[in-house]
């Protein structure tokens, strides 16, 4: 059996300990990440809700504009004024 000198053996041991330590995540860090993911999820849901509300408002405004266009066209026809669209 070949004998490994003491200094390289300590270096290998230190590298192995560092590699194992890097694989372990602290519970506090995991809890912070979980909380951040929950916060992001909540914000995305709020954005989806706000987006749906805004789409409803835009659809409503499209309806109002269409009614105004119809009213203006009828007034123009009744008075003989040319309405350009």
N, CA, C and O atoms as a MOPAC input file, in Angstrom:
PM7 MOZYME 1SCF
protein

 N      0.82500 1    -1.17100 1     0.00000 1
 C      0.00000 1     0.00000 1     0.00000 1
 C      0.87500 1     1.24200 1     0.00000 1
 O      1.86800 1     1.33400 1     0.72200 1
 N      0.47900 1     2.18200 1    -0.82200 1
 C      1.26700 1     3.39400 1    -0.97700 1
 C      0.86600 1     4.39000 1     0.09100 1
 O     -0.31500 1     4.51900 1     0.41300 1
 N      1.81900 1     5.07900 1     0.62800 1
 C      1.57500 1     6.05000 1     1.69100 1
 C      1.44400 1     7.44500 1     1.07700 1
 O      2.33000 1     7.88900 1     0.34700 1
 N      0.31400 1     8.15300 1     1.37900 1
 C      0.10600 1     9.51500 1     0.88900 1
 C      0.67700 1    10.46800 1     1.92900 1
 O      0.37200 1    10.34400 1     3.11500 1
 N      1.50700 1    11.42400 1     1.49700 1
 C      2.07900 1    12.38200 1     2.45000 1
 C      0.96400 1    13.14800 1     3.18600 1
 O     -0.15000 1    13.27600 1     2.67900 1
 N      1.27100 1    13.63400 1     4.34700 1
 C      0.29400 1    14.25500 1     5.22800 1
 C     -0.32200 1    15.52700 1     4.63500 1
 O     -1.53500 1    15.70000 1     4.74600 1
 N      0.43700 1    16.40700 1     4.02400 1
 C     -0.07000 1    17.67900 1     3.50900 1
 C     -1.11700 1    17.46200 1     2.40300 1
 O     -2.19100 1    18.05700 1     2.49100 1
 N     -0.86700 1    16.65100 1     1.37700 1
 C     -1.89700 1    16.42900 1     0.35600 1
 C     -3.14100 1    15.76100 1     0.92800 1
 O     -4.25400 1    16.01600 1     0.46900 1
 N     -2.95200 1    14.90000 1     1.93600 1
 C     -4.10400 1    14.24200 1     2.55200 1
 C     -4.99600 1    15.27700 1     3.24500 1
 O     -6.22200 1    15.18700 1     3.17000 1
 N     -4.38900 1    16.25200 1     3.91400 1
 C     -5.15400 1    17.31300 1     4.57700 1
 C     -5.87700 1    18.18700 1     3.54700 1
 O     -7.00700 1    18.62000 1     3.77000 1
 N     -5.21500 1    18.43500 1     2.43200 1
 C     -5.84400 1    19.23500 1     1.38100 1
 C     -7.05400 1    18.50000 1     0.82200 1
 O     -8.10700 1    19.10000 1     0.60600 1
 N     -6.90100 1    17.18500 1     0.58700 1
 C     -8.02000 1    16.39800 1     0.07400 1
 C     -9.16400 1    16.36000 1     1.08700 1
 O    -10.33400 1    16.43100 1     0.71100 1
 N     -8.82500 1    16.24800 1     2.36700 1
 C     -9.83600 1    16.23200 1     3.40700 1
 C    -10.55900 1    17.58100 1     3.47400 1
 O    -11.77900 1    17.62400 1     3.63200 1
 N     -9.82000 1    18.66500 1     3.35600 1
 C    -10.42300 1    19.99900 1     3.38100 1
 C    -11.33700 1    20.20300 1     2.17300 1
 O    -12.42100 1    20.77000 1     2.30400 1
 N    -10.90400 1    19.74500 1     1.00600 1
 C    -11.73300 1    19.86700 1    -0.19700 1
 C    -13.01000 1    19.04400 1    -0.07500 1
 O    -14.08300 1    19.49000 1    -0.48200 1
 N    -12.89400 1    17.85000 1     0.48400 1
 C    -14.07100 1    17.00500 1     0.65400 1
 C    -15.04500 1    17.64000 1     1.64900 1
 O    -16.25700 1    17.61900 1     1.43400 1
 N    -14.51500 1    18.20400 1     2.73700 1
 C    -15.37900 1    18.86700 1     3.72800 1
 C    -16.05400 1    20.09300 1     3.12300 1
 O    -17.22800 1    20.34100 1     3.39500 1
 N    -15.33900 1    20.86300 1     2.30900 1
 C    -15.91800 1    22.04100 1     1.66700 1
 C    -17.00800 1    21.64700 1     0.67800 1
 O    -18.04000 1    22.31100 1     0.58400 1
 N    -16.77600 1    20.56800 1    -0.05500 1
 C    -17.78400 1    20.11100 1    -1.01900 1
 C    -19.03300 1    19.63800 1    -0.30900 1
 O    -20.14200 1    19.92000 1    -0.76100 1
 N    -18.87600 1    18.91900 1     0.80200 1
 C    -20.05000 1    18.46200 1     1.54500 1
 C    -20.77000 1    19.63400 1     2.19400 1
 O    -21.99900 1    19.64800 1     2.26000 1
 N    -20.02600 1    20.60200 1     2.66600 1
 C    -20.63900 1    21.78300 1     3.28400 1
 C    -21.39400 1    22.63000 1     2.27600 1
 O    -22.39900 1    23.25300 1     2.61500 1
 N    -20.92100 1    22.65700 1     1.05200 1
 C    -21.60200 1    23.44500 1     0.01800 1
 C    -22.92000 1    22.80600 1    -0.39900 1
 O    -23.79900 1    23.49200 1    -0.92000 1
 N    -23.06800 1    21.52100 1    -0.18100 1
 C    -24.29600 1    20.82400 1    -0.57100 1
 C    -25.42800 1    21.03500 1     0.43100 1
 O    -26.59700 1    20.83600 1     0.10000 1
 N    -25.08800 1    21.43200 1     1.64300 1
 C    -26.09000 1    21.57800 1     2.69600 1
 C    -26.59700 1    23.01600 1     2.69400 1
 O    -25.81200 1    23.96300 1     2.74100 1
 N    -27.93300 1    23.16800 1     2.63900 1
 C    -28.53900 1    24.49700 1     2.63700 1
 C    -29.10300 1    24.76000 1     4.02700 1
 O    -29.69900 1    23.87600 1     4.64200 1
 N    -28.91200 1    25.96300 1     4.50700 1
 C    -29.40400 1    26.27400 1     5.84700 1
 C    -30.92600 1    26.37600 1     5.82400 1
 O    -31.50300 1    26.81500 1     4.82900 1
 N    -31.57400 1    25.97600 1     6.90200 1
 C    -33.03700 1    26.05600 1     6.96300 1
 C    -33.55600 1    27.48700 1     6.84800 1
 O    -34.62500 1    27.71900 1     6.28300 1
 N    -32.80700 1    28.43500 1     7.37700 1
 C    -33.23200 1    29.83900 1     7.28500 1
 C    -33.23100 1    30.30400 1     5.83600 1
 O    -34.13300 1    31.01900 1     5.40200 1
 N    -32.21700 1    29.89300 1     5.10000 1
 C    -32.14000 1    30.26400 1     3.68300 1
 C    -33.28000 1    29.62100 1     2.89900 1
 O    -33.88700 1    30.26400 1     2.04400 1
 N    -33.56800 1    28.36800 1     3.18600 1
 C    -34.67000 1    27.68300 1     2.50700 1
 C    -35.99900 1    28.33500 1     2.84200 1
 O    -36.85900 1    28.46100 1     1.97000 1
 N    -36.18700 1    28.75400 1     4.09000 1
 C    -37.43400 1    29.42200 1     4.49400 1
 C    -37.57000 1    30.76800 1     3.79600 1
 O    -38.66300 1    31.14300 1     3.37100 1
 N    -36.45000 1    31.50300 1     3.67700 1
 C    -36.48800 1    32.79400 1     2.96600 1
 C    -36.87100 1    32.60800 1     1.50200 1
 O    -37.68600 1    33.35700 1     0.96300 1
 N    -36.28000 1    31.60800 1     0.87000 1
 C    -36.59800 1    31.35000 1    -0.53100 1
 C    -38.05600 1    30.93100 1    -0.70100 1
 O    -38.71300 1    31.34500 1    -1.65700 1
 N    -38.55800 1    30.12000 1     0.21300 1
 C    -39.96500 1    29.70200 1     0.13600 1
 C    -40.88200 1    30.90100 1     0.30700 1
 O    -41.88400 1    31.02300 1    -0.39800 1
 N    -40.54800 1    31.78700 1     1.23700 1
 C    -41.36200 1    32.98800 1     1.44700 1
 C    -41.32500 1    33.89400 1     0.21900 1
 O    -42.34700 1    34.46100 1    -0.16500 1
 N    -40.15700 1    34.03000 1    -0.39400 1
 C    -40.04300 1    34.84700 1    -1.60300 1
 C    -40.86500 1    34.25800 1    -2.74200 1
 O    -41.49200 1    34.99700 1    -3.50100 1
 N    -40.86700 1    32.94400 1    -2.86400 1
 C    -41.67400 1    32.31100 1    -3.91000 1
 C    -43.16400 1    32.53200 1    -3.65300 1
 O    -43.92600 1    32.76800 1    -4.59100 1
 N    -43.58500 1    32.45700 1    -2.38700 1
 C    -44.98300 1    32.73300 1    -2.04600 1
 C    -45.34200 1    34.17600 1    -2.35100 1
 O    -46.42600 1    34.45300 1    -2.86600 1
 N    -44.43400 1    35.10200 1    -2.03500 1
 C    -44.68000 1    36.51400 1    -2.32600 1
 C    -44.81000 1    36.76000 1    -3.82800 1
 O    -45.68000 1    37.50800 1    -4.27300 1
 N    -43.93500 1    36.12100 1    -4.59900 1
 C    -43.99400 1    36.27000 1    -6.05600 1
 C    -45.30500 1    35.70500 1    -6.58600 1
 O    -45.92600 1    36.29300 1    -7.47100 1
 N    -45.72200 1    34.57700 1    -6.05300 1
 C    -46.98300 1    33.96600 1    -6.47900 1
 C    -48.16200 1    34.88900 1    -6.17400 1
 O    -49.05300 1    35.06300 1    -7.00500 1
 N    -48.16200 1    35.47500 1    -4.97900 1
 C    -49.23700 1    36.40500 1    -4.61100 1
 C    -49.25800 1    37.61900 1    -5.53400 1
 O    -50.32600 1    38.06200 1    -5.95500 1
 N    -48.08700 1    38.15500 1    -5.84800 1
 C    -48.01400 1    39.31800 1    -6.72900 1
 C    -48.47200 1    38.97200 1    -8.14100 1
 O    -49.14100 1    39.77600 1    -8.79000 1
 N    -48.11600 1    37.77600 1    -8.62200 1
 C    -48.57900 1    37.35900 1    -9.94800 1
 C    -50.09800 1    37.22400 1    -9.98300 1
 O    -50.73200 1    37.61600 1   -10.96200 1
 N    -50.68300 1    36.67500 1    -8.92900 1
 C    -52.13400 1    36.55800 1    -8.87200 1
 C    -52.79800 1    37.92800 1    -8.85000 1
 O    -53.83400 1    38.12600 1    -9.48600 1
 N    -52.20700 1    38.88100 1    -8.11800 1
 C    -52.74100 1    40.24300 1    -8.11500 1
 C    -52.66500 1    40.86600 1    -9.50100 1
 O    -53.59800 1    41.54300 1    -9.93400 1
 N    -51.55100 1    40.63600 1   -10.20000 1
 C    -51.40100 1    41.17000 1   -11.55500 1
 C    -52.42100 1    40.55200 1   -12.51000 1
 O    -52.96700 1    41.24500 1   -13.36800 1
 N    -52.67700 1    39.25700 1   -12.36300 1
 C    -53.67900 1    38.60900 1   -13.21100 1
 C    -55.06100 1    39.20000 1   -12.95900 1
 O    -55.81800 1    39.44800 1   -13.89800 1
 N    -55.38200 1    39.42000 1   -11.70000 1
 C    -56.68000 1    40.00400 1   -11.35700 1
 C    -56.79500 1    41.41100 1   -11.92100 1
 O    -57.81500 1    41.76900 1   -12.50900 1
 N    -55.75400 1    42.20400 1   -11.74100 1
 C    -55.76300 1    43.57500 1   -12.25600 1
 C    -55.85400 1    43.57800 1   -13.77600 1
 O    -56.55300 1    44.41000 1   -14.35400 1
 N    -55.15200 1    42.65400 1   -14.42800 1
 C    -55.20200 1    42.55600 1   -15.88400 1
 C    -56.61300 1    42.22300 1   -16.36000 1
 O    -57.09200 1    42.79500 1   -17.33900 1
 N    -57.27700 1    41.30100 1   -15.66900 1
 C    -58.64900 1    40.94600 1   -16.04500 1
 C    -59.57900 1    42.14000 1   -15.87200 1
 O    -60.45700 1    42.36900 1   -16.70300 1
 N    -59.38900 1    42.90100 1   -14.79900 1
 C    -60.20800 1    44.10300 1   -14.56900 1
 C    -59.97700 1    45.12500 1   -15.68100 1
 O    -60.92400 1    45.70900 1   -16.20700 1
 N    -58.72000 1    45.33100 1   -16.02700 1
 C    -58.40600 1    46.29600 1   -17.08200 1
 C    -58.95300 1    45.85500 1   -18.43100 1
 O    -59.40400 1    46.69200 1   -19.21300 1
 N    -58.92300 1    44.57000 1   -18.71600 1
 C    -59.50800 1    44.08100 1   -19.97100 1
 C    -61.00900 1    44.34300 1   -19.99700 1
 O    -61.56000 1    44.68700 1   -21.04200 1
 N    -61.66700 1    44.18500 1   -18.86400 1
 C    -63.09700 1    44.49000 1   -18.77900 1
 C    -63.37400 1    45.96000 1   -19.02400 1
 O    -64.34000 1    46.31600 1   -19.70000 1
 N    -62.51800 1    46.81700 1   -18.46900 1
 C    -62.68200 1    48.26100 1   -18.67200 1
 C    -62.47900 1    48.61700 1   -20.14000 1
 O    -63.23400 1    49.41200 1   -20.70000 1
 N    -61.46900 1    48.03500 1   -20.75600 1
 C    -61.20000 1    48.31700 1   -22.17500 1
 C    -62.37000 1    47.85300 1   -23.03700 1
 O    -62.78700 1    48.56400 1   -23.95100 1
 N    -62.89800 1    46.67400 1   -22.75600 1
 C    -64.05700 1    46.18000 1   -23.51400 1
 C    -65.25300 1    47.10800 1   -23.34200 1
 O    -65.97700 1    47.37700 1   -24.30100 1
 N    -65.46000 1    47.59600 1   -22.12700 1
 C    -66.55200 1    48.52500 1   -21.86500 1
 C    -66.35800 1    49.82600 1   -22.64400 1
 O    -67.30700 1    50.36500 1   -23.21300 1
 N    -65.12900 1    50.32100 1   -22.66300 1
 C    -64.84700 1    51.55400 1   -23.40900 1
 C    -65.04000 1    51.35000 1   -24.91000 1
 O    -65.49700 1    52.26300 1   -25.59900 1
 N    -64.70700 1    50.18700 1   -25.42100 1
 C    -64.94200 1    49.89700 1   -26.83900 1
 C    -66.44300 1    49.97900 1   -27.14300 1
 O    -66.84300 1    50.51600 1   -28.17600 1
 N    -67.26600 1    49.44600 1   -26.24300 1
 C    -68.71700 1    49.49100 1   -26.43100 1
 C    -69.21500 1    50.93000 1   -26.41300 1
 O    -70.03900 1    51.31300 1   -27.24400 1
 N    -68.72400 1    51.72400 1   -25.47700 1
 C    -69.14100 1    53.13000 1   -25.37700 1
 C    -68.74400 1    53.89200 1   -26.63400 1
 O    -69.53400 1    54.67800 1   -27.15700 1
 N    -67.53700 1    53.66900 1   -27.12000 1
 C    -67.07100 1    54.36200 1   -28.32800 1
 C    -67.91100 1    53.94900 1   -29.53400 1
 O    -68.25300 1    54.78700 1   -30.36800 1
 N    -68.24000 1    52.68000 1   -29.62900 1
 C    -69.07000 1    52.22200 1   -30.75000 1
 C    -70.44100 1    52.89200 1   -30.71000 1
 O    -70.97100 1    53.28300 1   -31.75000 1
 N    -71.01800 1    53.02600 1   -29.50900 1
 C    -72.31500 1    53.69200 1   -29.38300 1
 C    -72.20900 1    55.16400 1   -29.74100 1
 O    -73.09900 1    55.71000 1   -30.39400 1
 N    -71.12900 1    55.81400 1   -29.31700 1
 C    -70.93700 1    57.22900 1   -29.66300 1
 C    -70.76300 1    57.40200 1   -31.17200 1
 O    -71.30800 1    58.33600 1   -31.76000 1
 N    -70.00400 1    56.50100 1   -31.79200 1
 C    -69.82900 1    56.57900 1   -33.24800 1
 C    -71.17400 1    56.44600 1   -33.95600 1
 O    -71.45500 1    57.17600 1   -34.90700 1
 N    -71.99600 1    55.52300 1   -33.49400 1
 C    -73.32200 1    55.32300 1   -34.09700 1
 C    -74.17900 1    56.56000 1   -33.91700 1
 O    -74.85700 1    56.99300 1   -34.84900 1
 N    -74.15300 1    57.13000 1   -32.72100 1
 C    -74.94600 1    58.33200 1   -32.45100 1
 C    -74.48300 1    59.49800 1   -33.31300 1
 O    -75.30800 1    60.22100 1   -33.87100 1
 N    -73.17400 1    59.68500 1   -33.42800 1
 C    -72.64800 1    60.77400 1   -34.25400 1
 C    -72.99200 1    60.56200 1   -35.73000 1
 O    -73.32200 1    61.51600 1   -36.43400 1
 N    -72.91600 1    59.32600 1   -36.19400 1
 C    -73.25600 1    59.05400 1   -37.59500 1
 C    -74.73000 1    59.34800 1   -37.84000 1
 O    -75.07700 1    59.90200 1   -38.88300 1
 N    -75.59900 1    58.99200 1   -36.90700 1
 C    -77.03300 1    59.26800 1   -37.06500 1
 C    -77.30800 1    60.76000 1   -37.04000 1
 O    -78.10900 1    61.25600 1   -37.83300 1
 N    -76.65300 1    61.48200 1   -36.13900 1
 C    -76.83100 1    62.93800 1   -36.09200 1
 C    -76.33600 1    63.58300 1   -37.38300 1
 O    -76.96300 1    64.49900 1   -37.91400 1
 N    -75.20200 1    63.09100 1   -37.87800 1
 C    -74.67700 1    63.61400 1   -39.13300 1
 C    -75.62800 1    63.35900 1   -40.28700 1
 O    -75.83600 1    64.24900 1   -41.11200 1
 N    -76.20700 1    62.18300 1   -40.37000 1
 C    -77.15800 1    61.86700 1   -41.43500 1
 C    -78.42000 1    62.70900 1   -41.30200 1
 O    -78.97800 1    63.14600 1   -42.30900 1
 N    -78.87500 1    62.94100 1   -40.08200 1
 C    -80.10100 1    63.71400 1   -39.87300 1
 C    -79.90200 1    65.18000 1   -40.23300 1
 O    -80.83700 1    65.83400 1   -40.69600 1
 N    -78.70700 1    65.70000 1   -40.02900 1
 C    -78.46100 1    67.12100 1   -40.29500 1
 C    -77.81600 1    67.37300 1   -41.64800 1
 O    -77.68200 1    68.51900 1   -42.07600 1
 N    -77.42100 1    66.30900 1   -42.31200 1
 C    -76.81500 1    66.45600 1   -43.62900 1
 C    -75.32600 1    66.73300 1   -43.57900 1
 O    -74.73800 1    67.09500 1   -44.59800 1
 N    -74.71600 1    66.57900 1   -42.45500 1
 C    -73.28400 1    66.80300 1   -42.29900 1
 C    -72.55900 1    65.50200 1   -42.63400 1
 O    -72.98000 1    64.42100 1   -42.22200 1
 N    -71.45600 1    65.62000 1   -43.39000 1
 C    -70.67500 1    64.46100 1   -43.74300 1
 C    -69.76000 1    64.10200 1   -42.57200 1
 O    -68.96800 1    64.92500 1   -42.11300 1
 N    -69.88100 1    62.87100 1   -42.10300 1
 C    -69.05000 1    62.39600 1   -40.99700 1
 C    -68.00100 1    61.44600 1   -41.56200 1
 O    -68.32800 1    60.41100 1   -42.14300 1
 N    -66.74600 1    61.81200 1   -41.38400 1
 C    -65.63800 1    60.99600 1   -41.88300 1
 C    -65.15300 1    60.08700 1   -40.76700 1
 O    -64.88300 1    60.53600 1   -39.65300 1
 N    -65.04500 1    58.79200 1   -41.08500 1
 C    -64.56300 1    57.83000 1   -40.07800 1
 C    -63.13900 1    57.47200 1   -40.32900 1
 O    -62.56200 1    56.67700 1   -39.58600 1

